[in-house]
Amino acid sequence: MTEPLLSQPDLWRQLLALVLASAVVMGSPGPATISVTAVGAAFGLRHSLGYAWGIILGTIAVLLVVATGVMAVLHSVPKLAPLLAVASAAYILYLAFKIATAPPLAARAAEASRPTWLAGFLLAIANPKAYVAIAAVFAGASSKQGAAELGLWLKLAVLALMIVAIHALWLVAGAGFARFLRRPAASRIINLVFAATLVLTTALAVFG
C-alpha cells in the first residue's frame, strides 16, 4: 500500500466491519465465552487468569487453523469429525461438573482445584462454535469487494486482538459475580446456572 493508512477510508470501513462482525459473531455466548465467565464467577478474577489465557491462546490457534485451511483438510477425514465432537462434549461436561461443584469462595482453600491454563486451551481447540464463528467472520471479510486490501496478516492481527478483548470482557463480567459467591446458597445457585448454560450453549453449537 502506497498511501498512508489514515488516508484510506475504504480500508478503515473494512476494518470496522471486521471488528463489528467479530464482536457479534465471536463474542456471542458459546462454550468458551460462557466457560470463562463461569470460571471467573466460581474462582474469582485472579485465580481465573491462567484459564482465560488458555482459552485465548487456544482460540487464536483455532483462528490459525481456519485461516490456513487446515480445517478443510480435517473435514475431509469422515471419521475424525464425530470423534472430535464426542471428545469435545465429554470435556465440556467435565468442566461444567467442576463449575457446578465448586465450593463457595469463603470456604475455598488458596490452592483449591480450579481449571488450569491447559484446561482452557483444550476447551478452546475442542469448541465447535469457535470453528464455525471464526470461519464465518474470516470468510465474510475475504468475500467483500476490496477486502483483499486488508491482507491476511492484518485480518489475523485484528481477529486475534478481538479474541483477547472478547474473552477479557466475559471474564471480568463473570468475576463480578464472585462477590455473591461467598454465601453458600447463592454460590451453589449461580454455579449451577453457569454450568447448565455451558452445557446448553455447547449443545446449541453442536446441534443448532
Buried (B, 14 or more C-beta within 10 A) or exposed (E): EEEEEEEBEEBEEBBEBBBEBBBEBBBEBBBBBBBBBBBBBBBBBEBBBBBBBBBBBBBBBBBEBBBEEEBEEEEEEEEEEEEBBEEBBEBBEEBBEBBBEBBBBEEBEEEEEBBEBEBBBBBBBBBBBBBBBBBBBBEBBEEBEEBEEBEEEBBBEBBBEBBBBBBBBBBBBBBEBBEBBEBEEBBBEBBBBBBBBBBBBBEBBBEE
